[in-house]
Amino acid sequence: MSNSSDVLAELTRVLEARKNSADGESSYVASLHQKGLNKILEKVGEEAVETILAAKDAQASGDTSDLIYETADLWFHTLVMLSHLGEDASAVLNELARRFDMSGLEEKASRTAK
């Protein structure tokens, strides 16, 4: 793949295809979808913790290779979560684009209370 947006677009396509048609015994993504949202969220949480630990290790060692690996796992499982809920990376990219010209404090102030 020539650039990162190609990778993201292809990954989105593959995730959706496996969600809709793949056998859970031959596809990890399909198996996550079949197990449901709670299992997917468990994986997102697990990968978030592993990413945090890798960041701490990277700060101490100066080696970010594990951090990159764990961040890729976190992003992947987050994309599976979005797919399970009928969204994809484009929704997140659109939200980031919306925030791009806004300061962090302005963005925080613009949020509605949940």
Backbone atoms as SQL, in Angstrom:
CREATE TABLE atoms (id INTEGER PRIMARY KEY, chain TEXT, resi INTEGER, resn TEXT, atom TEXT, x REAL, y REAL, z REAL);
INSERT INTO atoms VALUES
  (1, 'A', 1, 'MET', 'N', 0.853, -1.178, 0.000),
  (2, 'A', 1, 'MET', 'CA', 0.000, 0.000, 0.000),
  (3, 'A', 1, 'MET', 'C', 0.895, 1.235, 0.000),
  (4, 'A', 2, 'SER', 'N', 0.486, 2.222, -0.746),
  (5, 'A', 2, 'SER', 'CA', 1.364, 3.362, -0.948),
  (6, 'A', 2, 'SER', 'C', 1.320, 4.386, 0.171),
  (7, 'A', 3, 'ASN', 'N', 0.202, 4.522, 0.864),
  (8, 'A', 3, 'ASN', 'CA', 0.175, 5.492, 1.953),
  (9, 'A', 3, 'ASN', 'C', -0.784, 5.054, 3.046),
  (10, 'A', 4, 'SER', 'N', -0.721, 5.780, 4.160),
  (11, 'A', 4, 'SER', 'CA', -1.498, 5.371, 5.327),
  (12, 'A', 4, 'SER', 'C', -3.000, 5.454, 5.097),
  (13, 'A', 5, 'SER', 'N', -3.461, 6.391, 4.268),
  (14, 'A', 5, 'SER', 'CA', -4.905, 6.452, 4.021),
  (15, 'A', 5, 'SER', 'C', -5.366, 5.237, 3.220),
  (16, 'A', 6, 'ASP', 'N', -4.489, 4.700, 2.352),
  (17, 'A', 6, 'ASP', 'CA', -4.815, 3.466, 1.637),
  (18, 'A', 6, 'ASP', 'C', -4.954, 2.303, 2.616),
  (19, 'A', 7, 'VAL', 'N', -4.064, 2.232, 3.593),
  (20, 'A', 7, 'VAL', 'CA', -4.114, 1.170, 4.596),
  (21, 'A', 7, 'VAL', 'C', -5.408, 1.264, 5.379),
  (22, 'A', 8, 'LEU', 'N', -5.766, 2.456, 5.799),
  (23, 'A', 8, 'LEU', 'CA', -6.988, 2.647, 6.574),
  (24, 'A', 8, 'LEU', 'C', -8.226, 2.305, 5.755),
  (25, 'A', 9, 'ALA', 'N', -8.257, 2.717, 4.508),
  (26, 'A', 9, 'ALA', 'CA', -9.398, 2.405, 3.640),
  (27, 'A', 9, 'ALA', 'C', -9.509, 0.904, 3.400),
  (28, 'A', 10, 'GLU', 'N', -8.397, 0.249, 3.155),
  (29, 'A', 10, 'GLU', 'CA', -8.417, -1.198, 2.926),
  (30, 'A', 10, 'GLU', 'C', -8.811, -1.942, 4.198),
  (31, 'A', 11, 'LEU', 'N', -8.283, -1.512, 5.331),
  (32, 'A', 11, 'LEU', 'CA', -8.649, -2.146, 6.595),
  (33, 'A', 11, 'LEU', 'C', -10.142, -1.989, 6.870),
  (34, 'A', 12, 'THR', 'N', -10.683, -0.816, 6.608),
  (35, 'A', 12, 'THR', 'CA', -12.118, -0.580, 6.781),
  (36, 'A', 12, 'THR', 'C', -12.918, -1.531, 5.895),
  (37, 'A', 13, 'ARG', 'N', -12.492, -1.693, 4.653),
  (38, 'A', 13, 'ARG', 'CA', -13.183, -2.592, 3.722),
  (39, 'A', 13, 'ARG', 'C', -13.137, -4.035, 4.220),
  (40, 'A', 14, 'VAL', 'N', -11.963, -4.469, 4.650),
  (41, 'A', 14, 'VAL', 'CA', -11.801, -5.844, 5.122),
  (42, 'A', 14, 'VAL', 'C', -12.614, -6.085, 6.392),
  (43, 'A', 15, 'LEU', 'N', -12.584, -5.143, 7.319),
  (44, 'A', 15, 'LEU', 'CA', -13.356, -5.305, 8.559),
  (45, 'A', 15, 'LEU', 'C', -14.840, -5.460, 8.262),
  (46, 'A', 16, 'GLU', 'N', -15.335, -4.646, 7.352),
  (47, 'A', 16, 'GLU', 'CA', -16.761, -4.708, 7.016),
  (48, 'A', 16, 'GLU', 'C', -17.099, -6.027, 6.319),
  (49, 'A', 17, 'ALA', 'N', -16.233, -6.463, 5.421),
  (50, 'A', 17, 'ALA', 'CA', -16.471, -7.725, 4.716),
  (51, 'A', 17, 'ALA', 'C', -16.481, -8.900, 5.689),
  (52, 'A', 18, 'ARG', 'N', -15.560, -8.902, 6.614),
  (53, 'A', 18, 'ARG', 'CA', -15.498, -10.015, 7.572),
  (54, 'A', 18, 'ARG', 'C', -16.643, -9.948, 8.568),
  (55, 'A', 19, 'LYS', 'N', -17.068, -8.760, 8.903),
  (56, 'A', 19, 'LYS', 'CA', -18.226, -8.610, 9.791),
  (57, 'A', 19, 'LYS', 'C', -19.462, -9.221, 9.143),
  (58, 'A', 20, 'ASN', 'N', -19.620, -8.990, 7.863),
  (59, 'A', 20, 'ASN', 'CA', -20.848, -9.381, 7.171),
  (60, 'A', 20, 'ASN', 'C', -20.851, -10.793, 6.611),
  (61, 'A', 21, 'SER', 'N', -19.689, -11.378, 6.366),
  (62, 'A', 21, 'SER', 'CA', -19.737, -12.649, 5.649),
  (63, 'A', 21, 'SER', 'C', -18.774, -13.721, 6.124),
  (64, 'A', 22, 'ALA', 'N', -17.828, -13.391, 6.944),
  (65, 'A', 22, 'ALA', 'CA', -16.801, -14.377, 7.281),
  (66, 'A', 22, 'ALA', 'C', -17.257, -15.321, 8.393),
  (67, 'A', 23, 'ASP', 'N', -16.671, -16.494, 8.363),
  (68, 'A', 23, 'ASP', 'CA', -16.915, -17.518, 9.367),
  (69, 'A', 23, 'ASP', 'C', -16.060, -17.224, 10.599),
  (70, 'A', 24, 'GLY', 'N', -16.668, -17.274, 11.764),
  (71, 'A', 24, 'GLY', 'CA', -15.961, -16.997, 13.006),
  (72, 'A', 24, 'GLY', 'C', -14.849, -17.971, 13.319),
  (73, 'A', 25, 'GLU', 'N', -14.855, -19.130, 12.675),
  (74, 'A', 25, 'GLU', 'CA', -13.784, -20.097, 12.908),
  (75, 'A', 25, 'GLU', 'C', -12.575, -19.834, 12.026),
  (76, 'A', 26, 'SER', 'N', -12.745, -19.062, 10.965),
  (77, 'A', 26, 'SER', 'CA', -11.623, -18.783, 10.070),
  (78, 'A', 26, 'SER', 'C', -11.216, -17.315, 10.084),
  (79, 'A', 27, 'SER', 'N', -11.971, -16.463, 10.793),
  (80, 'A', 27, 'SER', 'CA', -11.674, -15.030, 10.828),
  (81, 'A', 27, 'SER', 'C', -11.752, -14.514, 12.263),
  (82, 'A', 28, 'TYR', 'N', -10.646, -13.948, 12.720),
  (83, 'A', 28, 'TYR', 'CA', -10.607, -13.361, 14.060),
  (84, 'A', 28, 'TYR', 'C', -11.645, -12.252, 14.188),
  (85, 'A', 29, 'VAL', 'N', -11.741, -11.393, 13.185),
  (86, 'A', 29, 'VAL', 'CA', -12.704, -10.280, 13.217),
  (87, 'A', 29, 'VAL', 'C', -14.127, -10.812, 13.292),
  (88, 'A', 30, 'ALA', 'N', -14.450, -11.786, 12.468),
  (89, 'A', 30, 'ALA', 'CA', -15.795, -12.366, 12.502),
  (90, 'A', 30, 'ALA', 'C', -16.081, -12.979, 13.864),
  (91, 'A', 31, 'SER', 'N', -15.075, -13.629, 14.461),
  (92, 'A', 31, 'SER', 'CA', -15.293, -14.241, 15.777),
  (93, 'A', 31, 'SER', 'C', -15.573, -13.179, 16.832),
  (94, 'A', 32, 'LEU', 'N', -14.911, -12.042, 16.745),
  (95, 'A', 32, 'LEU', 'CA', -15.198, -10.953, 17.691),
  (96, 'A', 32, 'LEU', 'C', -16.627, -10.456, 17.516),
  (97, 'A', 33, 'HIS', 'N', -17.040, -10.247, 16.274),
  (98, 'A', 33, 'HIS', 'CA', -18.412, -9.789, 16.030),
  (99, 'A', 33, 'HIS', 'C', -19.428, -10.804, 16.545),
  (100, 'A', 34, 'GLN', 'N', -19.150, -12.076, 16.344),
  (101, 'A', 34, 'GLN', 'CA', -20.079, -13.110, 16.802),
  (102, 'A', 34, 'GLN', 'C', -20.164, -13.154, 18.326),
  (103, 'A', 35, 'LYS', 'N', -19.057, -12.851, 19.004),
  (104, 'A', 35, 'LYS', 'CA', -19.054, -12.854, 20.475),
  (105, 'A', 35, 'LYS', 'C', -19.743, -11.621, 21.039),
  (106, 'A', 36, 'GLY', 'N', -19.856, -10.569, 20.230),
  (107, 'A', 36, 'GLY', 'CA', -20.621, -9.400, 20.620),
  (108, 'A', 36, 'GLY', 'C', -19.804, -8.240, 21.159),
  (109, 'A', 37, 'LEU', 'N', -20.519, -7.164, 21.430),
  (110, 'A', 37, 'LEU', 'CA', -19.887, -5.906, 21.828),
  (111, 'A', 37, 'LEU', 'C', -19.069, -6.041, 23.106),
  (112, 'A', 38, 'ASN', 'N', -19.572, -6.749, 24.102),
  (113, 'A', 38, 'ASN', 'CA', -18.820, -6.841, 25.354),
  (114, 'A', 38, 'ASN', 'C', -17.442, -7.454, 25.147),
  (115, 'A', 39, 'LYS', 'N', -17.330, -8.478, 24.303),
  (116, 'A', 39, 'LYS', 'CA', -16.025, -9.087, 24.017),
  (117, 'A', 39, 'LYS', 'C', -15.135, -8.099, 23.277),
  (118, 'A', 40, 'ILE', 'N', -15.702, -7.365, 22.340),
  (119, 'A', 40, 'ILE', 'CA', -14.924, -6.364, 21.602),
  (120, 'A', 40, 'ILE', 'C', -14.428, -5.287, 22.560),
  (121, 'A', 41, 'LEU', 'N', -15.285, -4.827, 23.456),
  (122, 'A', 41, 'LEU', 'CA', -14.888, -3.808, 24.433),
  (123, 'A', 41, 'LEU', 'C', -13.816, -4.333, 25.380),
  (124, 'A', 42, 'GLU', 'N', -13.917, -5.599, 25.742),
  (125, 'A', 42, 'GLU', 'CA', -12.882, -6.223, 26.574),
  (126, 'A', 42, 'GLU', 'C', -11.531, -6.144, 25.869),
  (127, 'A', 43, 'LYS', 'N', -11.518, -6.435, 24.565),
  (128, 'A', 43, 'LYS', 'CA', -10.275, -6.368, 23.793),
  (129, 'A', 43, 'LYS', 'C', -9.764, -4.933, 23.690),
  (130, 'A', 44, 'VAL', 'N', -10.655, -3.972, 23.489),
  (131, 'A', 44, 'VAL', 'CA', -10.236, -2.568, 23.431),
  (132, 'A', 44, 'VAL', 'C', -9.590, -2.177, 24.760),
  (133, 'A', 45, 'GLY', 'N', -10.223, -2.551, 25.864),
  (134, 'A', 45, 'GLY', 'CA', -9.668, -2.237, 27.179),
  (135, 'A', 45, 'GLY', 'C', -8.316, -2.887, 27.406),
  (136, 'A', 46, 'GLU', 'N', -8.204, -4.149, 27.039),
  (137, 'A', 46, 'GLU', 'CA', -6.941, -4.873, 27.178),
  (138, 'A', 46, 'GLU', 'C', -5.840, -4.189, 26.372),
  (139, 'A', 47, 'GLU', 'N', -6.150, -3.827, 25.140),
  (140, 'A', 47, 'GLU', 'CA', -5.147, -3.177, 24.290),
  (141, 'A', 47, 'GLU', 'C', -4.803, -1.776, 24.794),
  (142, 'A', 48, 'ALA', 'N', -5.772, -1.081, 25.380),
  (143, 'A', 48, 'ALA', 'CA', -5.495, 0.248, 25.942),
  (144, 'A', 48, 'ALA', 'C', -4.492, 0.132, 27.089),
  (145, 'A', 49, 'VAL', 'N', -4.697, -0.842, 27.967),
  (146, 'A', 49, 'VAL', 'CA', -3.768, -1.050, 29.082),
  (147, 'A', 49, 'VAL', 'C', -2.384, -1.412, 28.551),
  (148, 'A', 50, 'GLU', 'N', -2.317, -2.303, 27.578),
  (149, 'A', 50, 'GLU', 'CA', -1.024, -2.688, 27.011),
  (150, 'A', 50, 'GLU', 'C', -0.328, -1.499, 26.352),
  (151, 'A', 51, 'THR', 'N', -1.093, -0.610, 25.740),
  (152, 'A', 51, 'THR', 'CA', -0.519, 0.590, 25.121),
  (153, 'A', 51, 'THR', 'C', 0.041, 1.523, 26.188),
  (154, 'A', 52, 'ILE', 'N', -0.693, 1.697, 27.270),
  (155, 'A', 52, 'ILE', 'CA', -0.222, 2.543, 28.375),
  (156, 'A', 52, 'ILE', 'C', 1.083, 1.988, 28.945),
  (157, 'A', 53, 'LEU', 'N', 1.125, 0.696, 29.192),
  (158, 'A', 53, 'LEU', 'CA', 2.341, 0.083, 29.732),
  (159, 'A', 53, 'LEU', 'C', 3.508, 0.217, 28.756),
  (160, 'A', 54, 'ALA', 'N', 3.241, 0.065, 27.474),
  (161, 'A', 54, 'ALA', 'CA', 4.296, 0.218, 26.469),
  (162, 'A', 54, 'ALA', 'C', 4.808, 1.655, 26.426),
  (163, 'A', 55, 'ALA', 'N', 3.922, 2.621, 26.636),
  (164, 'A', 55, 'ALA', 'CA', 4.349, 4.028, 26.663),
  (165, 'A', 55, 'ALA', 'C', 5.274, 4.285, 27.851),
  (166, 'A', 56, 'LYS', 'N', 4.921, 3.715, 28.999),
  (167, 'A', 56, 'LYS', 'CA', 5.782, 3.872, 30.179),
  (168, 'A', 56, 'LYS', 'C', 7.146, 3.234, 29.927),
  (169, 'A', 57, 'ASP', 'N', 7.146, 2.044, 29.332),
  (170, 'A', 57, 'ASP', 'CA', 8.407, 1.372, 29.013),
  (171, 'A', 57, 'ASP', 'C', 9.214, 2.178, 28.000),
  (172, 'A', 58, 'ALA', 'N', 8.541, 2.756, 27.015),
  (173, 'A', 58, 'ALA', 'CA', 9.229, 3.549, 25.989),
  (174, 'A', 58, 'ALA', 'C', 9.881, 4.780, 26.603),
  (175, 'A', 59, 'GLN', 'N', 9.200, 5.382, 27.559),
  (176, 'A', 59, 'GLN', 'CA', 9.784, 6.556, 28.215),
  (177, 'A', 59, 'GLN', 'C', 11.063, 6.170, 28.959),
  (178, 'A', 60, 'ALA', 'N', 11.037, 5.025, 29.603),
  (179, 'A', 60, 'ALA', 'CA', 12.200, 4.583, 30.373),
  (180, 'A', 60, 'ALA', 'C', 13.346, 4.118, 29.481),
  (181, 'A', 61, 'SER', 'N', 13.016, 3.445, 28.380),
  (182, 'A', 61, 'SER', 'CA', 14.062, 2.833, 27.552),
  (183, 'A', 61, 'SER', 'C', 14.445, 3.641, 26.321),
  (184, 'A', 62, 'GLY', 'N', 13.537, 4.501, 25.862),
  (185, 'A', 62, 'GLY', 'CA', 13.773, 5.223, 24.620),
  (186, 'A', 62, 'GLY', 'C', 13.418, 4.418, 23.381),
  (187, 'A', 63, 'ASP', 'N', 13.004, 3.174, 23.559),
  (188, 'A', 63, 'ASP', 'CA', 12.625, 2.298, 22.441),
  (189, 'A', 63, 'ASP', 'C', 11.106, 2.313, 22.303),
  (190, 'A', 64, 'THR', 'N', 10.618, 2.817, 21.178),
  (191, 'A', 64, 'THR', 'CA', 9.170, 2.941, 20.979),
  (192, 'A', 64, 'THR', 'C', 8.566, 1.810, 20.144),
  (193, 'A', 65, 'SER', 'N', 9.349, 0.791, 19.812),
  (194, 'A', 65, 'SER', 'CA', 8.829, -0.259, 18.930),
  (195, 'A', 65, 'SER', 'C', 7.623, -0.980, 19.536),
  (196, 'A', 66, 'ASP', 'N', 7.664, -1.330, 20.809),
  (197, 'A', 66, 'ASP', 'CA', 6.506, -1.978, 21.437),
  (198, 'A', 66, 'ASP', 'C', 5.325, -1.022, 21.527),
  (199, 'A', 67, 'LEU', 'N', 5.595, 0.242, 21.744),
  (200, 'A', 67, 'LEU', 'CA', 4.519, 1.240, 21.795),
  (201, 'A', 67, 'LEU', 'C', 3.786, 1.307, 20.454),
  (202, 'A', 68, 'ILE', 'N', 4.518, 1.316, 19.373),
  (203, 'A', 68, 'ILE', 'CA', 3.899, 1.350, 18.043),
  (204, 'A', 68, 'ILE', 'C', 3.086, 0.082, 17.815),
  (205, 'A', 69, 'TYR', 'N', 3.636, -1.057, 18.174),
  (206, 'A', 69, 'TYR', 'CA', 2.944, -2.341, 18.010),
  (207, 'A', 69, 'TYR', 'C', 1.637, -2.354, 18.801),
  (208, 'A', 70, 'GLU', 'N', 1.694, -1.945, 20.057),
  (209, 'A', 70, 'GLU', 'CA', 0.494, -1.959, 20.908),
  (210, 'A', 70, 'GLU', 'C', -0.524, -0.905, 20.464),
  (211, 'A', 71, 'THR', 'N', -0.051, 0.232, 19.984),
  (212, 'A', 71, 'THR', 'CA', -0.972, 1.250, 19.475),
  (213, 'A', 71, 'THR', 'C', -1.699, 0.729, 18.241),
  (214, 'A', 72, 'ALA', 'N', -0.990, 0.008, 17.386),
  (215, 'A', 72, 'ALA', 'CA', -1.648, -0.601, 16.218),
  (216, 'A', 72, 'ALA', 'C', -2.731, -1.580, 16.669),
  (217, 'A', 73, 'ASP', 'N', -2.450, -2.382, 17.692),
  (218, 'A', 73, 'ASP', 'CA', -3.472, -3.294, 18.228),
  (219, 'A', 73, 'ASP', 'C', -4.671, -2.525, 18.768),
  (220, 'A', 74, 'LEU', 'N', -4.403, -1.441, 19.486),
  (221, 'A', 74, 'LEU', 'CA', -5.492, -0.630, 20.048),
  (222, 'A', 74, 'LEU', 'C', -6.338, -0.026, 18.935),
  (223, 'A', 75, 'TRP', 'N', -5.692, 0.554, 17.937),
  (224, 'A', 75, 'TRP', 'CA', -6.437, 1.135, 16.813),
  (225, 'A', 75, 'TRP', 'C', -7.263, 0.071, 16.109),
  (226, 'A', 76, 'PHE', 'N', -6.655, -1.091, 15.870),
  (227, 'A', 76, 'PHE', 'CA', -7.352, -2.176, 15.180),
  (228, 'A', 76, 'PHE', 'C', -8.627, -2.560, 15.929),
  (229, 'A', 77, 'HIS', 'N', -8.503, -2.806, 17.215),
  (230, 'A', 77, 'HIS', 'CA', -9.673, -3.236, 17.981),
  (231, 'A', 77, 'HIS', 'C', -10.699, -2.114, 18.118),
  (232, 'A', 78, 'THR', 'N', -10.244, -0.874, 18.137),
  (233, 'A', 78, 'THR', 'CA', -11.178, 0.255, 18.142),
  (234, 'A', 78, 'THR', 'C', -11.941, 0.311, 16.822),
  (235, 'A', 79, 'LEU', 'N', -11.266, 0.031, 15.720),
  (236, 'A', 79, 'LEU', 'CA', -11.944, -0.012, 14.421),
  (237, 'A', 79, 'LEU', 'C', -12.950, -1.159, 14.355),
  (238, 'A', 80, 'VAL', 'N', -12.631, -2.292, 14.967),
  (239, 'A', 80, 'VAL', 'CA', -13.598, -3.394, 15.042),
  (240, 'A', 80, 'VAL', 'C', -14.823, -2.940, 15.834),
  (241, 'A', 81, 'MET', 'N', -14.600, -2.238, 16.946),
  (242, 'A', 81, 'MET', 'CA', -15.702, -1.720, 17.759),
  (243, 'A', 81, 'MET', 'C', -16.587, -0.781, 16.945),
  (244, 'A', 82, 'LEU', 'N', -15.971, 0.153, 16.240),
  (245, 'A', 82, 'LEU', 'CA', -16.741, 1.077, 15.409),
  (246, 'A', 82, 'LEU', 'C', -17.545, 0.314, 14.362),
  (247, 'A', 83, 'SER', 'N', -16.917, -0.651, 13.717),
  (248, 'A', 83, 'SER', 'CA', -17.601, -1.455, 12.707),
  (249, 'A', 83, 'SER', 'C', -18.795, -2.186, 13.312),
  (250, 'A', 84, 'HIS', 'N', -18.615, -2.731, 14.480),
  (251, 'A', 84, 'HIS', 'CA', -19.699, -3.466, 15.142),
  (252, 'A', 84, 'HIS', 'C', -20.906, -2.561, 15.378),
  (253, 'A', 85, 'LEU', 'N', -20.631, -1.281, 15.610),
  (254, 'A', 85, 'LEU', 'CA', -21.696, -0.312, 15.896),
  (255, 'A', 85, 'LEU', 'C', -22.129, 0.473, 14.661),
  (256, 'A', 86, 'GLY', 'N', -21.690, 0.018, 13.469),
  (257, 'A', 86, 'GLY', 'CA', -22.144, 0.629, 12.227),
  (258, 'A', 86, 'GLY', 'C', -21.402, 1.882, 11.813),
  (259, 'A', 87, 'GLU', 'N', -20.241, 2.113, 12.385),
  (260, 'A', 87, 'GLU', 'CA', -19.418, 3.269, 12.019),
  (261, 'A', 87, 'GLU', 'C', -18.096, 2.777, 11.456),
  (262, 'A', 88, 'ASP', 'N', -17.274, 3.720, 11.002),
  (263, 'A', 88, 'ASP', 'CA', -15.937, 3.362, 10.557),
  (264, 'A', 88, 'ASP', 'C', -14.993, 4.520, 10.823),
  (265, 'A', 89, 'ALA', 'N', -13.759, 4.359, 10.387),
  (266, 'A', 89, 'ALA', 'CA', -12.727, 5.356, 10.662),
  (267, 'A', 89, 'ALA', 'C', -13.075, 6.727, 10.099),
  (268, 'A', 90, 'SER', 'N', -13.838, 6.783, 9.021),
  (269, 'A', 90, 'SER', 'CA', -14.148, 8.085, 8.415),
  (270, 'A', 90, 'SER', 'C', -14.913, 8.981, 9.383),
  (271, 'A', 91, 'ALA', 'N', -15.756, 8.411, 10.217),
  (272, 'A', 91, 'ALA', 'CA', -16.488, 9.221, 11.197),
  (273, 'A', 91, 'ALA', 'C', -15.528, 9.861, 12.192),
  (274, 'A', 92, 'VAL', 'N', -14.527, 9.116, 12.612),
  (275, 'A', 92, 'VAL', 'CA', -13.529, 9.646, 13.546),
  (276, 'A', 92, 'VAL', 'C', -12.660, 10.683, 12.844),
  (277, 'A', 93, 'LEU', 'N', -12.255, 10.395, 11.611),
  (278, 'A', 93, 'LEU', 'CA', -11.448, 11.364, 10.857),
  (279, 'A', 93, 'LEU', 'C', -12.218, 12.659, 10.625),
  (280, 'A', 94, 'ASN', 'N', -13.505, 12.555, 10.347),
  (281, 'A', 94, 'ASN', 'CA', -14.328, 13.761, 10.182),
  (282, 'A', 94, 'ASN', 'C', -14.394, 14.563, 11.472),
  (283, 'A', 95, 'GLU', 'N', -14.507, 13.888, 12.596),
  (284, 'A', 95, 'GLU', 'CA', -14.532, 14.587, 13.881),
  (285, 'A', 95, 'GLU', 'C', -13.192, 15.250, 14.166),
  (286, 'A', 96, 'LEU', 'N', -12.104, 14.566, 13.861),
  (287, 'A', 96, 'LEU', 'CA', -10.784, 15.177, 14.043),
  (288, 'A', 96, 'LEU', 'C', -10.611, 16.391, 13.134),
  (289, 'A', 97, 'ALA', 'N', -11.091, 16.297, 11.901),
  (290, 'A', 97, 'ALA', 'CA', -11.016, 17.433, 10.978),
  (291, 'A', 97, 'ALA', 'C', -11.817, 18.613, 11.519),
  (292, 'A', 98, 'ARG', 'N', -12.974, 18.330, 12.090),
  (293, 'A', 98, 'ARG', 'CA', -13.796, 19.391, 12.664),
  (294, 'A', 98, 'ARG', 'C', -13.040, 20.110, 13.781),
  (295, 'A', 99, 'ARG', 'N', -12.300, 19.360, 14.557),
  (296, 'A', 99, 'ARG', 'CA', -11.572, 19.934, 15.692),
  (297, 'A', 99, 'ARG', 'C', -10.267, 20.607, 15.294),
  (298, 'A', 100, 'PHE', 'N', -9.780, 20.347, 14.103),
  (299, 'A', 100, 'PHE', 'CA', -8.430, 20.743, 13.711),
  (300, 'A', 100, 'PHE', 'C', -8.164, 22.232, 13.879),
  (301, 'A', 101, 'ASP', 'N', -9.108, 23.060, 13.505),
  (302, 'A', 101, 'ASP', 'CA', -8.893, 24.502, 13.591),
  (303, 'A', 101, 'ASP', 'C', -9.355, 25.090, 14.916),
  (304, 'A', 102, 'MET', 'N', -9.647, 24.247, 15.865),
  (305, 'A', 102, 'MET', 'CA', -10.160, 24.689, 17.156),
  (306, 'A', 102, 'MET', 'C', -9.102, 24.391, 18.217),
  (307, 'A', 103, 'SER', 'N', -8.895, 25.314, 19.143),
  (308, 'A', 103, 'SER', 'CA', -7.957, 25.012, 20.220),
  (309, 'A', 103, 'SER', 'C', -8.552, 23.927, 21.104),
  (310, 'A', 104, 'GLY', 'N', -7.710, 23.248, 21.838),
  (311, 'A', 104, 'GLY', 'CA', -8.181, 22.205, 22.737),
  (312, 'A', 104, 'GLY', 'C', -9.162, 22.729, 23.760),
  (313, 'A', 105, 'LEU', 'N', -8.923, 23.935, 24.254),
  (314, 'A', 105, 'LEU', 'CA', -9.833, 24.515, 25.246),
  (315, 'A', 105, 'LEU', 'C', -11.173, 24.862, 24.620),
  (316, 'A', 106, 'GLU', 'N', -11.147, 25.371, 23.379),
  (317, 'A', 106, 'GLU', 'CA', -12.410, 25.662, 22.686),
  (318, 'A', 106, 'GLU', 'C', -13.197, 24.381, 22.434),
  (319, 'A', 107, 'GLU', 'N', -12.490, 23.332, 22.016),
  (320, 'A', 107, 'GLU', 'CA', -13.159, 22.061, 21.740),
  (321, 'A', 107, 'GLU', 'C', -13.797, 21.518, 23.006),
  (322, 'A', 108, 'LYS', 'N', -13.066, 21.571, 24.105),
  (323, 'A', 108, 'LYS', 'CA', -13.603, 21.058, 25.368),
  (324, 'A', 108, 'LYS', 'C', -14.834, 21.850, 25.785),
  (325, 'A', 109, 'ALA', 'N', -14.790, 23.168, 25.625),
  (326, 'A', 109, 'ALA', 'CA', -15.928, 24.020, 25.994),
  (327, 'A', 109, 'ALA', 'C', -17.133, 23.774, 25.095),
  (328, 'A', 110, 'SER', 'N', -16.894, 23.312, 23.853),
  (329, 'A', 110, 'SER', 'CA', -18.002, 23.112, 22.918),
  (330, 'A', 110, 'SER', 'C', -18.750, 21.801, 23.150),
  (331, 'A', 111, 'ARG', 'N', -18.196, 20.916, 23.952),
  (332, 'A', 111, 'ARG', 'CA', -18.846, 19.627, 24.216),
  (333, 'A', 111, 'ARG', 'C', -20.094, 19.833, 25.054),
  (334, 'A', 112, 'THR', 'N', -21.081, 19.022, 24.775),
  (335, 'A', 112, 'THR', 'CA', -22.277, 19.048, 25.611),
  (336, 'A', 112, 'THR', 'C', -22.085, 18.074, 26.756),
  (337, 'A', 113, 'ALA', 'N', -22.666, 18.386, 27.873),
  (338, 'A', 113, 'ALA', 'CA', -22.570, 17.496, 29.033),
  (339, 'A', 113, 'ALA', 'C', -23.285, 16.191, 28.723),
  (340, 'A', 114, 'LYS', 'N', -22.659, 15.087, 29.112),
  (341, 'A', 114, 'LYS', 'CA', -23.263, 13.769, 28.849),
  (342, 'A', 114, 'LYS', 'C', -23.696, 13.150, 30.144);
